[in-house]
Amino acid sequence: MNGRRARQRAYLVAVVPEGDEEQLAELRELLRTAGVAGVGELIQRRDHPHPNTYLGPGKLDELKAELSRSDANLVACDDELSPRQERNLEAALGLPVIDRTAIILDIFASHAHTAEGKLQVELAQLEYNLARMRGLWSHLERLGAGRMDGGIGTRGPGETQIETDRRLARDRISALKRKLGHVRSSRSVMRAERERTHLPSVALAGYTNAGKSTLLNALTGSTVGVRDRLFHTLDPTTRLLRAGGRDYLLTDTVGFIRKLPHQLVEAFGATLEETRLADLILHVVDASVPEDELLAMTAAVEDVLAEINADAVPEILVLAKADRIDEERRAELQRRHPGAVLVSAITGEGIDGLVQRIEDEFARTLQDVELLIPYESGARLAELHHLAGDLEREDTPDGVRVMARLPGPVAARYQEFALSRPYA
């Protein structure tokens, strides 16, 4: 905080089952991204949070004593609290209490830049706050609502949309869903246009801050903005990858995280749909983190992919940030993840190998075709050159004889010119 006393100072609290690893590192990073300083931590080992107060009575008393000695003006919990838990905690502690979901929603609110992103975040925040209408205004007032520089949990629709009662909130939610429905329709039209060209689509998926945007830039030569912070990319970014004489559409999507709020998965359905409808997923993982953390991040992403029905899409595990690891870690990764591709978007290591893996994955879906395209159908021939990449052609009196390898749907479009039936 540049030596200055942070305006918001949070005491971090988590309930963790016996045997689980301490997980407050991620909450600390979330708070840092939201501009909140951490001034203390407390963990309770129990199978499930207390239904009324999140912490058990003994730990709650311990937290009160710790807060009296700390400089905290906020309590941050590493789970989504029920409205009852939140109210009871605030009453017992005399401080504002914010949960993991509210922190993530706040980060999304500050990072959303496009019209669609802002709609999605607003919808998620409204649905989260709908169950918390009672006492909402006193809660926001303590956090500094009503000011443009309001603290965590007050950005976005908190101070502008949830103003009267549940009915108005539900009306706004309905309006937002209609608007996002129009966005989804527009996206479907654009996707249909892309599918008309039958360009193979590749989606970059992974934990937030895993290096997806940097990898997109390295693969395509683009200059998508990159920052070392969680959820820097919210809106899908699509760029063209040219490899082996073919074009591929490469899309960077919103990052995932452990316990990603369901409201966000729902609200970002149109965005996440880019992943579900892709032909191939590059699952990007930060190879520089410890192995247990890497496995936890990988599992969190796989859970979300399953939730959006994208778990059936072919997938390549990409271990990014190879420039940050030593030879011992390299050997361990090769042993534990033999099918993965180790890359560094900074040094270029492994990028060519990854491109080759992408080509190989799509090569398995190609069919060999033999076509005779009349000279008057020059536009179709030019299109074929674009789609097929390398092909063999021979000028004959009746037209251009072509031998090419095409994806199945593309081959079907050229059936009228076929000299022989496509075969796998």
Buried (B, 14 or more C-beta within 10 A) or exposed (E): EEEEEBEBBBBBBBBBEEEEEEBBEBBBBBBBBBBBBBBBBBBBEEEEBBEBBBBBEEBBEBBEEBBEEBEBBBBBBBBBBBBEBBBBBBEBBEBBBBBBBBBBBBBBBBBBEEEBBBBBBBBBBBBBBBEBBEEBBEBBEBBBBEEEEBBBBBBBBBBEBBEEEEEEBEEBBEEBBEBBEEBBEEBEEEBEEEEEEBBBBBBBBBBBBBBBBBBBBBBBEBEBEBEEBBBBBBBBBBBEBEBBEBBBBBBBBBBBBBBBBBBBBBBBBBBBBBBBBBBBBBBBBBBBBEEEBBBBBBEBBBBBBEBBEBBEBEBBBBBBBBBBBEEEBBEBBEEEBEEBBBBBBBEEEBBEEBBBBBBEBBEEBBBEBBBBBEEEBEEBBEBBBEBBBEBEBEEEEEBBBBBBBBBEEBBBBBEEBBEEEBEE
